C-alpha cells in the first residue's frame, strides 16, 4: 500500500507541476542575482514531464527491487 500511495502522490504532484508556469519566478533586471538567472535560463522545455519520467522510473525500479527481495525471502 505505501508504494501505491507514493505513486499517487507523485502523479498528483506532477499534474500540479504540469499546470504551473514553466518558470515560477522571473529575476528582475535590477536585482543582483546572476546565478539564479543563469540557472533559470538553463532549464529546458518540458522540465515537468522529464521530472515525472525520472520519478516514475525510480519508483518502478524500487518497486521491482522490493518485489525481488520479497520473492527471495
PyMOL Python script that loads the backbone (N, CA, C, O; Angstrom):
from pymol import cmd

cmd.read_pdbstr("""\
ATOM      1  N   UNK A   1       0.806  -1.196   0.000  1.00  0.00           N
ATOM      2  CA  UNK A   1       0.000   0.000   0.000  1.00  0.00           C
ATOM      3  C   UNK A   1       0.858   1.272   0.000  1.00  0.00           C
ATOM      4  O   UNK A   1       0.509   2.230  -0.690  1.00  0.00           O
ATOM      5  N   UNK A   2       1.966   1.315   0.749  1.00  0.00           N
ATOM      6  CA  UNK A   2       2.784   2.530   0.714  1.00  0.00           C
ATOM      7  C   UNK A   2       3.270   2.879  -0.690  1.00  0.00           C
ATOM      8  O   UNK A   2       3.390   4.056  -1.027  1.00  0.00           O
ATOM      9  N   UNK A   3       3.546   1.881  -1.497  1.00  0.00           N
ATOM     10  CA  UNK A   3       4.005   2.136  -2.863  1.00  0.00           C
ATOM     11  C   UNK A   3       2.902   2.795  -3.695  1.00  0.00           C
ATOM     12  O   UNK A   3       3.166   3.724  -4.458  1.00  0.00           O
ATOM     13  N   UNK A   4       1.678   2.314  -3.544  1.00  0.00           N
ATOM     14  CA  UNK A   4       0.561   2.914  -4.271  1.00  0.00           C
ATOM     15  C   UNK A   4       0.332   4.361  -3.844  1.00  0.00           C
ATOM     16  O   UNK A   4       0.068   5.227  -4.678  1.00  0.00           O
ATOM     17  N   UNK A   5       0.435   4.617  -2.551  1.00  0.00           N
ATOM     18  CA  UNK A   5       0.266   5.978  -2.048  1.00  0.00           C
ATOM     19  C   UNK A   5       1.374   6.880  -2.587  1.00  0.00           C
ATOM     20  O   UNK A   5       1.116   8.021  -2.970  1.00  0.00           O
ATOM     21  N   UNK A   6       2.592   6.376  -2.617  1.00  0.00           N
ATOM     22  CA  UNK A   6       3.711   7.165  -3.145  1.00  0.00           C
ATOM     23  C   UNK A   6       3.509   7.483  -4.622  1.00  0.00           C
ATOM     24  O   UNK A   6       3.759   8.608  -5.052  1.00  0.00           O
ATOM     25  N   UNK A   7       3.060   6.504  -5.398  1.00  0.00           N
ATOM     26  CA  UNK A   7       2.808   6.745  -6.818  1.00  0.00           C
ATOM     27  C   UNK A   7       1.659   7.735  -7.017  1.00  0.00           C
ATOM     28  O   UNK A   7       1.705   8.579  -7.912  1.00  0.00           O
ATOM     29  N   UNK A   8       0.643   7.626  -6.187  1.00  0.00           N
ATOM     30  CA  UNK A   8      -0.481   8.564  -6.257  1.00  0.00           C
ATOM     31  C   UNK A   8      -0.009   9.992  -5.977  1.00  0.00           C
ATOM     32  O   UNK A   8      -0.400  10.929  -6.673  1.00  0.00           O
ATOM     33  N   UNK A   9       0.826  10.149  -4.962  1.00  0.00           N
ATOM     34  CA  UNK A   9       1.351  11.479  -4.625  1.00  0.00           C
ATOM     35  C   UNK A   9       2.242  12.019  -5.740  1.00  0.00           C
ATOM     36  O   UNK A   9       2.214  13.214  -6.032  1.00  0.00           O
ATOM     37  N   UNK A  10       3.021  11.157  -6.354  1.00  0.00           N
ATOM     38  CA  UNK A  10       3.876  11.589  -7.459  1.00  0.00           C
ATOM     39  C   UNK A  10       3.030  12.027  -8.649  1.00  0.00           C
ATOM     40  O   UNK A  10       3.342  13.024  -9.300  1.00  0.00           O
ATOM     41  N   UNK A  11       1.965  11.291  -8.933  1.00  0.00           N
ATOM     42  CA  UNK A  11       1.096  11.649 -10.054  1.00  0.00           C
ATOM     43  C   UNK A  11       0.382  12.970  -9.779  1.00  0.00           C
ATOM     44  O   UNK A  11       0.278  13.809 -10.674  1.00  0.00           O
ATOM     45  N   UNK A  12      -0.105  13.166  -8.572  1.00  0.00           N
ATOM     46  CA  UNK A  12      -0.777  14.417  -8.230  1.00  0.00           C
ATOM     47  C   UNK A  12       0.199  15.592  -8.289  1.00  0.00           C
ATOM     48  O   UNK A  12      -0.122  16.645  -8.839  1.00  0.00           O
ATOM     49  N   UNK A  13       1.380  15.408  -7.725  1.00  0.00           N
ATOM     50  CA  UNK A  13       2.389  16.463  -7.770  1.00  0.00           C
ATOM     51  C   UNK A  13       2.796  16.798  -9.192  1.00  0.00           C
ATOM     52  O   UNK A  13       3.003  17.965  -9.526  1.00  0.00           O
ATOM     53  N   UNK A  14       2.911  15.789 -10.020  1.00  0.00           N
ATOM     54  CA  UNK A  14       3.282  16.017 -11.415  1.00  0.00           C
ATOM     55  C   UNK A  14       2.181  16.748 -12.166  1.00  0.00           C
ATOM     56  O   UNK A  14       2.463  17.610 -12.997  1.00  0.00           O
ATOM     57  N   UNK A  15       0.930  16.409 -11.878  1.00  0.00           N
ATOM     58  CA  UNK A  15      -0.181  17.109 -12.522  1.00  0.00           C
ATOM     59  C   UNK A  15      -0.161  18.585 -12.144  1.00  0.00           C
ATOM     60  O   UNK A  15      -0.371  19.447 -12.997  1.00  0.00           O
ATOM     61  N   UNK A  16       0.087  18.876 -10.886  1.00  0.00           N
ATOM     62  CA  UNK A  16       0.183  20.273 -10.450  1.00  0.00           C
ATOM     63  C   UNK A  16       1.369  20.962 -11.108  1.00  0.00           C
ATOM     64  O   UNK A  16       1.277  22.121 -11.512  1.00  0.00           O
ATOM     65  N   UNK A  17       2.474  20.251 -11.213  1.00  0.00           N
ATOM     66  CA  UNK A  17       3.673  20.818 -11.835  1.00  0.00           C
ATOM     67  C   UNK A  17       3.443  21.115 -13.317  1.00  0.00           C
ATOM     68  O   UNK A  17       3.900  22.139 -13.824  1.00  0.00           O
ATOM     69  N   UNK A  18       2.746  20.235 -14.001  1.00  0.00           N
ATOM     70  CA  UNK A  18       2.459  20.451 -15.424  1.00  0.00           C
ATOM     71  C   UNK A  18       1.552  21.660 -15.637  1.00  0.00           C
ATOM     72  O   UNK A  18       1.644  22.343 -16.657  1.00  0.00           O
ATOM     73  N   UNK A  19       0.673  21.920 -14.664  1.00  0.00           N
ATOM     74  CA  UNK A  19      -0.246  23.052 -14.777  1.00  0.00           C
ATOM     75  C   UNK A  19       0.416  24.375 -14.372  1.00  0.00           C
ATOM     76  O   UNK A  19      -0.111  25.448 -14.668  1.00  0.00           O
ATOM     77  N   UNK A  20       1.543  24.304 -13.713  1.00  0.00           N
ATOM     78  CA  UNK A  20       2.232  25.509 -13.240  1.00  0.00           C
ATOM     79  C   UNK A  20       2.975  26.174 -14.394  1.00  0.00           C
ATOM     80  O   UNK A  20       3.270  25.530 -15.401  1.00  0.00           O
ATOM     81  N   UNK A  21       3.274  27.456 -14.245  1.00  0.00           N
ATOM     82  CA  UNK A  21       4.078  28.126 -15.274  1.00  0.00           C
ATOM     83  C   UNK A  21       5.447  27.468 -15.393  1.00  0.00           C
ATOM     84  O   UNK A  21       5.964  26.915 -14.422  1.00  0.00           O
ATOM     85  N   UNK A  22       6.023  27.531 -16.574  1.00  0.00           N
ATOM     86  CA  UNK A  22       7.336  26.920 -16.804  1.00  0.00           C
ATOM     87  C   UNK A  22       8.383  27.500 -15.849  1.00  0.00           C
ATOM     88  O   UNK A  22       9.217  26.768 -15.316  1.00  0.00           O
ATOM     89  N   UNK A  23       8.334  28.801 -15.640  1.00  0.00           N
ATOM     90  CA  UNK A  23       9.248  29.460 -14.702  1.00  0.00           C
ATOM     91  C   UNK A  23       8.417  30.054 -13.577  1.00  0.00           C
ATOM     92  O   UNK A  23       7.532  30.874 -13.818  1.00  0.00           O
ATOM     93  N   UNK A  24       8.700  29.641 -12.354  1.00  0.00           N
ATOM     94  CA  UNK A  24       7.900  30.088 -11.222  1.00  0.00           C
ATOM     95  C   UNK A  24       8.187  31.536 -10.834  1.00  0.00           C
ATOM     96  O   UNK A  24       7.296  32.233 -10.348  1.00  0.00           O
ATOM     97  N   UNK A  25       9.408  31.988 -11.040  1.00  0.00           N
ATOM     98  CA  UNK A  25       9.720  33.386 -10.751  1.00  0.00           C
ATOM     99  C   UNK A  25      10.721  33.899 -11.765  1.00  0.00           C
ATOM    100  O   UNK A  25      11.589  33.170 -12.244  1.00  0.00           O
ATOM    101  N   UNK A  26      10.578  35.133 -12.065  1.00  0.00           N
ATOM    102  CA  UNK A  26      11.443  35.773 -13.053  1.00  0.00           C
ATOM    103  C   UNK A  26      12.380  36.740 -12.341  1.00  0.00           C
ATOM    104  O   UNK A  26      11.923  37.583 -11.570  1.00  0.00           O
ATOM    105  N   UNK A  27      13.669  36.633 -12.583  1.00  0.00           N
ATOM    106  CA  UNK A  27      14.581  37.621 -11.983  1.00  0.00           C
ATOM    107  C   UNK A  27      14.372  38.985 -12.645  1.00  0.00           C
ATOM    108  O   UNK A  27      14.094  39.084 -13.841  1.00  0.00           O
ATOM    109  N   UNK A  28      14.514  40.023 -11.832  1.00  0.00           N
ATOM    110  CA  UNK A  28      14.377  41.380 -12.380  1.00  0.00           C
ATOM    111  C   UNK A  28      15.731  41.864 -12.868  1.00  0.00           C
ATOM    112  O   UNK A  28      16.774  41.392 -12.416  1.00  0.00           O
ATOM    113  N   UNK A  29      15.701  42.801 -13.788  1.00  0.00           N
ATOM    114  CA  UNK A  29      16.949  43.330 -14.341  1.00  0.00           C
ATOM    115  C   UNK A  29      17.788  44.021 -13.285  1.00  0.00           C
ATOM    116  O   UNK A  29      19.016  43.978 -13.355  1.00  0.00           O
ATOM    117  N   UNK A  30      17.156  44.659 -12.307  1.00  0.00           N
ATOM    118  CA  UNK A  30      17.898  45.417 -11.307  1.00  0.00           C
ATOM    119  C   UNK A  30      18.428  44.582 -10.151  1.00  0.00           C
ATOM    120  O   UNK A  30      19.232  45.066  -9.355  1.00  0.00           O
ATOM    121  N   UNK A  31      17.990  43.347 -10.052  1.00  0.00           N
ATOM    122  CA  UNK A  31      18.410  42.503  -8.924  1.00  0.00           C
ATOM    123  C   UNK A  31      19.764  41.863  -9.218  1.00  0.00           C
ATOM    124  O   UNK A  31      19.974  41.329 -10.307  1.00  0.00           O
ATOM    125  N   UNK A  32      20.676  41.913  -8.258  1.00  0.00           N
ATOM    126  CA  UNK A  32      21.995  41.294  -8.455  1.00  0.00           C
ATOM    127  C   UNK A  32      21.950  39.781  -8.208  1.00  0.00           C
ATOM    128  O   UNK A  32      22.497  39.286  -7.222  1.00  0.00           O
ATOM    129  N   UNK A  33      21.298  39.066  -9.105  1.00  0.00           N
ATOM    130  CA  UNK A  33      21.153  37.615  -8.935  1.00  0.00           C
ATOM    131  C   UNK A  33      21.573  36.878 -10.201  1.00  0.00           C
ATOM    132  O   UNK A  33      20.739  36.237 -10.842  1.00  0.00           O
ATOM    133  N   UNK A  34      22.844  36.957 -10.573  1.00  0.00           N
ATOM    134  CA  UNK A  34      23.244  36.303 -11.829  1.00  0.00           C
ATOM    135  C   UNK A  34      23.172  34.781 -11.777  1.00  0.00           C
ATOM    136  O   UNK A  34      22.845  34.153 -12.784  1.00  0.00           O
ATOM    137  N   UNK A  35      23.463  34.181 -10.650  1.00  0.00           N
ATOM    138  CA  UNK A  35      23.439  32.708 -10.604  1.00  0.00           C
ATOM    139  C   UNK A  35      22.031  32.154 -10.751  1.00  0.00           C
ATOM    140  O   UNK A  35      21.817  31.266 -11.576  1.00  0.00           O
ATOM    141  N   UNK A  36      21.056  32.646  -9.978  1.00  0.00           N
ATOM    142  CA  UNK A  36      19.691  32.148 -10.210  1.00  0.00           C
ATOM    143  C   UNK A  36      19.194  32.435 -11.626  1.00  0.00           C
ATOM    144  O   UNK A  36      18.488  31.612 -12.209  1.00  0.00           O
ATOM    145  N   UNK A  37      19.550  33.582 -12.179  1.00  0.00           N
ATOM    146  CA  UNK A  37      19.130  33.907 -13.539  1.00  0.00           C
ATOM    147  C   UNK A  37      19.717  32.909 -14.534  1.00  0.00           C
ATOM    148  O   UNK A  37      19.020  32.473 -15.450  1.00  0.00           O
ATOM    149  N   UNK A  38      20.987  32.540 -14.370  1.00  0.00           N
ATOM    150  CA  UNK A  38      21.614  31.550 -15.262  1.00  0.00           C
ATOM    151  C   UNK A  38      20.968  30.177 -15.080  1.00  0.00           C
ATOM    152  O   UNK A  38      20.755  29.445 -16.047  1.00  0.00           O
ATOM    153  N   UNK A  39      20.662  29.843 -13.834  1.00  0.00           N
ATOM    154  CA  UNK A  39      20.033  28.546 -13.572  1.00  0.00           C
ATOM    155  C   UNK A  39      18.654  28.483 -14.224  1.00  0.00           C
ATOM    156  O   UNK A  39      18.307  27.474 -14.839  1.00  0.00           O
ATOM    157  N   UNK A  40      17.875  29.539 -14.097  1.00  0.00           N
ATOM    158  CA  UNK A  40      16.553  29.564 -14.717  1.00  0.00           C
ATOM    159  C   UNK A  40      16.650  29.514 -16.234  1.00  0.00           C
ATOM    160  O   UNK A  40      15.827  28.878 -16.893  1.00  0.00           O
ATOM    161  N   UNK A  41      17.649  30.180 -16.784  1.00  0.00           N
ATOM    162  CA  UNK A  41      17.828  30.184 -18.239  1.00  0.00           C
ATOM    163  C   UNK A  41      18.233  28.800 -18.750  1.00  0.00           C
ATOM    164  O   UNK A  41      17.988  28.480 -19.914  1.00  0.00           O
ATOM    165  N   UNK A  42      18.842  27.983 -17.907  1.00  0.00           N
ATOM    166  CA  UNK A  42      19.323  26.663 -18.321  1.00  0.00           C
ATOM    167  C   UNK A  42      18.245  25.584 -18.260  1.00  0.00           C
ATOM    168  O   UNK A  42      18.454  24.473 -18.746  1.00  0.00           O
ATOM    169  N   UNK A  43      17.100  25.899 -17.671  1.00  0.00           N
ATOM    170  CA  UNK A  43      16.034  24.903 -17.553  1.00  0.00           C
ATOM    171  C   UNK A  43      15.450  24.627 -18.930  1.00  0.00           C
ATOM    172  O   UNK A  43      14.962  25.544 -19.591  1.00  0.00           O
ATOM    173  N   UNK A  44      15.493  23.377 -19.368  1.00  0.00           N
ATOM    174  CA  UNK A  44      14.982  23.063 -20.706  1.00  0.00           C
ATOM    175  C   UNK A  44      13.456  23.036 -20.741  1.00  0.00           C
ATOM    176  O   UNK A  44      12.800  22.946 -19.703  1.00  0.00           O
ATOM    177  N   UNK A  45      12.913  23.113 -21.929  1.00  0.00           N
ATOM    178  CA  UNK A  45      11.473  22.951 -22.103  1.00  0.00           C
ATOM    179  C   UNK A  45      11.089  21.537 -21.667  1.00  0.00           C
ATOM    180  O   UNK A  45      11.875  20.601 -21.814  1.00  0.00           O
ATOM    181  N   UNK A  46       9.905  21.392 -21.144  1.00  0.00           N
ATOM    182  CA  UNK A  46       9.431  20.068 -20.756  1.00  0.00           C
ATOM    183  C   UNK A  46      10.026  19.554 -19.466  1.00  0.00           C
ATOM    184  O   UNK A  46      10.049  18.344 -19.243  1.00  0.00           O
ATOM    185  N   UNK A  47      10.507  20.435 -18.611  1.00  0.00           N
ATOM    186  CA  UNK A  47      11.145  20.003 -17.370  1.00  0.00           C
ATOM    187  C   UNK A  47      10.188  19.205 -16.494  1.00  0.00           C
ATOM    188  O   UNK A  47      10.616  18.262 -15.829  1.00  0.00           O
ATOM    189  N   UNK A  48       8.904  19.557 -16.475  1.00  0.00           N
ATOM    190  CA  UNK A  48       7.942  18.850 -15.628  1.00  0.00           C
ATOM    191  C   UNK A  48       7.743  17.412 -16.116  1.00  0.00           C
ATOM    192  O   UNK A  48       7.711  16.477 -15.316  1.00  0.00           O
ATOM    193  N   UNK A  49       7.611  17.248 -17.417  1.00  0.00           N
ATOM    194  CA  UNK A  49       7.432  15.901 -17.965  1.00  0.00           C
ATOM    195  C   UNK A  49       8.672  15.047 -17.725  1.00  0.00           C
ATOM    196  O   UNK A  49       8.566  13.864 -17.400  1.00  0.00           O
ATOM    197  N   UNK A  50       9.841  15.648 -17.885  1.00  0.00           N
ATOM    198  CA  UNK A  50      11.088  14.911 -17.658  1.00  0.00           C
ATOM    199  C   UNK A  50      11.224  14.519 -16.188  1.00  0.00           C
ATOM    200  O   UNK A  50      11.639  13.403 -15.875  1.00  0.00           O
ATOM    201  N   UNK A  51      10.876  15.433 -15.294  1.00  0.00           N
ATOM    202  CA  UNK A  51      10.943  15.133 -13.859  1.00  0.00           C
ATOM    203  C   UNK A  51       9.986  13.994 -13.508  1.00  0.00           C
ATOM    204  O   UNK A  51      10.317  13.133 -12.693  1.00  0.00           O
ATOM    205  N   UNK A  52       8.803  13.989 -14.120  1.00  0.00           N
ATOM    206  CA  UNK A  52       7.851  12.900 -13.882  1.00  0.00           C
ATOM    207  C   UNK A  52       8.427  11.572 -14.338  1.00  0.00           C
ATOM    208  O   UNK A  52       8.333  10.573 -13.625  1.00  0.00           O
ATOM    209  N   UNK A  53       9.025  11.559 -15.530  1.00  0.00           N
ATOM    210  CA  UNK A  53       9.623  10.326 -16.054  1.00  0.00           C
ATOM    211  C   UNK A  53      10.733   9.807 -15.143  1.00  0.00           C
ATOM    212  O   UNK A  53      10.820   8.606 -14.888  1.00  0.00           O
ATOM    213  N   UNK A  54      11.574  10.707 -14.655  1.00  0.00           N
ATOM    214  CA  UNK A  54      12.661  10.300 -13.749  1.00  0.00           C
ATOM    215  C   UNK A  54      12.080   9.714 -12.466  1.00  0.00           C
ATOM    216  O   UNK A  54      12.521   8.661 -12.006  1.00  0.00           O
ATOM    217  N   UNK A  55      11.089  10.397 -11.889  1.00  0.00           N
ATOM    218  CA  UNK A  55      10.477   9.916 -10.653  1.00  0.00           C
ATOM    219  C   UNK A  55       9.759   8.595 -10.829  1.00  0.00           C
ATOM    220  O   UNK A  55       9.858   7.710  -9.979  1.00  0.00           O
ATOM    221  N   UNK A  56       9.032   8.459 -11.934  1.00  0.00           N
ATOM    222  CA  UNK A  56       8.315   7.208 -12.188  1.00  0.00           C
ATOM    223  C   UNK A  56       9.292   6.054 -12.398  1.00  0.00           C
ATOM    224  O   UNK A  56       9.078   4.956 -11.884  1.00  0.00           O
ATOM    225  N   UNK A  57      10.349   6.297 -13.141  1.00  0.00           N
ATOM    226  CA  UNK A  57      11.364   5.261 -13.361  1.00  0.00           C
ATOM    227  C   UNK A  57      11.990   4.834 -12.040  1.00  0.00           C
ATOM    228  O   UNK A  57      12.175   3.642 -11.792  1.00  0.00           O
ATOM    229  N   UNK A  58      12.315   5.809 -11.192  1.00  0.00           N
ATOM    230  CA  UNK A  58      12.908   5.488  -9.890  1.00  0.00           C
ATOM    231  C   UNK A  58      11.926   4.695  -9.023  1.00  0.00           C
ATOM    232  O   UNK A  58      12.320   3.741  -8.351  1.00  0.00           O
ATOM    233  N   UNK A  59      10.662   5.084  -9.039  1.00  0.00           N
ATOM    234  CA  UNK A  59       9.654   4.378  -8.240  1.00  0.00           C
ATOM    235  C   UNK A  59       9.473   2.946  -8.721  1.00  0.00           C
ATOM    236  O   UNK A  59       9.383   2.023  -7.912  1.00  0.00           O
ATOM    237  N   UNK A  60       9.419   2.762 -10.027  1.00  0.00           N
ATOM    238  CA  UNK A  60       9.229   1.416 -10.559  1.00  0.00           C
ATOM    239  C   UNK A  60      10.454   0.541 -10.308  1.00  0.00           C
ATOM    240  O   UNK A  60      10.325  -0.651 -10.027  1.00  0.00           O
ATOM    241  N   UNK A  61      11.626   1.129 -10.411  1.00  0.00           N
ATOM    242  CA  UNK A  61      12.852   0.380 -10.118  1.00  0.00           C
ATOM    243  C   UNK A  61      12.846  -0.079  -8.663  1.00  0.00           C
ATOM    244  O   UNK A  61      13.193  -1.220  -8.361  1.00  0.00           O
ATOM    245  N   UNK A  62      12.454   0.814  -7.775  1.00  0.00           N
ATOM    246  CA  UNK A  62      12.383   0.474  -6.346  1.00  0.00           C
ATOM    247  C   UNK A  62      11.318  -0.602  -6.108  1.00  0.00           C
ATOM    248  O   UNK A  62      11.541  -1.529  -5.329  1.00  0.00           O
ATOM    249  N   UNK A  63      10.174  -0.485  -6.766  1.00  0.00           N
ATOM    250  CA  UNK A  63       9.108  -1.476  -6.599  1.00  0.00           C
ATOM    251  C   UNK A  63       9.581  -2.855  -7.053  1.00  0.00           C
ATOM    252  O   UNK A  63       9.311  -3.861  -6.397  1.00  0.00           O
ATOM    253  N   UNK A  64      10.284  -2.891  -8.173  1.00  0.00           N
ATOM    254  CA  UNK A  64      10.810  -4.176  -8.648  1.00  0.00           C
ATOM    255  C   UNK A  64      11.817  -4.763  -7.670  1.00  0.00           C
ATOM    256  O   UNK A  64      11.839  -5.973  -7.440  1.00  0.00           O
ATOM    257  N   UNK A  65      12.647  -3.904  -7.096  1.00  0.00           N
ATOM    258  CA  UNK A  65      13.631  -4.374  -6.106  1.00  0.00           C
ATOM    259  C   UNK A  65      12.929  -4.937  -4.870  1.00  0.00           C
ATOM    260  O   UNK A  65      13.337  -5.967  -4.334  1.00  0.00           O
ATOM    261  N   UNK A  66      11.884  -4.265  -4.426  1.00  0.00           N
ATOM    262  CA  UNK A  66      11.123  -4.774  -3.276  1.00  0.00           C
ATOM    263  C   UNK A  66      10.475  -6.112  -3.593  1.00  0.00           C
ATOM    264  O   UNK A  66      10.471  -7.016  -2.757  1.00  0.00           O
ATOM    265  N   UNK A  67       9.928  -6.242  -4.794  1.00  0.00           N
ATOM    266  CA  UNK A  67       9.299  -7.499  -5.198  1.00  0.00           C
ATOM    267  C   UNK A  67      10.317  -8.626  -5.250  1.00  0.00           C
ATOM    268  O   UNK A  67      10.051  -9.738  -4.793  1.00  0.00           O
ATOM    269  N   UNK A  68      11.498  -8.330  -5.817  1.00  0.00           N
ATOM    270  CA  UNK A  68      12.559  -9.322  -5.915  1.00  0.00           C
ATOM    271  C   UNK A  68      13.049  -9.731  -4.519  1.00  0.00           C
ATOM    272  O   UNK A  68      13.255 -10.913  -4.242  1.00  0.00           O
ATOM    273  N   UNK A  69      13.228  -8.740  -3.656  1.00  0.00           N
ATOM    274  CA  UNK A  69      13.677  -9.031  -2.288  1.00  0.00           C
ATOM    275  C   UNK A  69      12.646  -9.874  -1.539  1.00  0.00           C
ATOM    276  O   UNK A  69      13.005 -10.772  -0.777  1.00  0.00           O
ATOM    277  N   UNK A  70      11.361  -9.578  -1.761  1.00  0.00           N
ATOM    278  CA  UNK A  70      10.294 -10.342  -1.111  1.00  0.00           C
ATOM    279  C   UNK A  70      10.217 -11.760  -1.621  1.00  0.00           C
ATOM    280  O   UNK A  70       9.898 -12.683  -0.872  1.00  0.00           O
ATOM    281  N   UNK A  71      10.511 -11.934  -2.903  1.00  0.00           N
ATOM    282  CA  UNK A  71      10.455 -13.269  -3.504  1.00  0.00           C
ATOM    283  C   UNK A  71      11.604 -14.140  -3.037  1.00  0.00           C
ATOM    284  O   UNK A  71      11.482 -15.364  -2.979  1.00  0.00           O
ATOM    285  N   UNK A  72      12.732 -13.503  -2.703  1.00  0.00           N
ATOM    286  CA  UNK A  72      13.889 -14.290  -2.290  1.00  0.00           C
ATOM    287  C   UNK A  72      13.929 -14.508  -0.785  1.00  0.00           C
ATOM    288  O   UNK A  72      14.817 -15.204  -0.292  1.00  0.00           O
ATOM    289  N   UNK A  73      12.997 -13.936  -0.049  1.00  0.00           N
ATOM    290  CA  UNK A  73      12.976 -14.117   1.420  1.00  0.00           C
ATOM    291  C   UNK A  73      12.342 -15.412   1.806  1.00  0.00           C
ATOM    292  O   UNK A  73      12.243 -15.722   2.993  1.00  0.00           O
TER     293      UNK A  73
END
""", "prot")
cmd.dss("prot")
cmd.show_as("cartoon", "prot")
cmd.util.cbc("prot")
cmd.orient("prot")
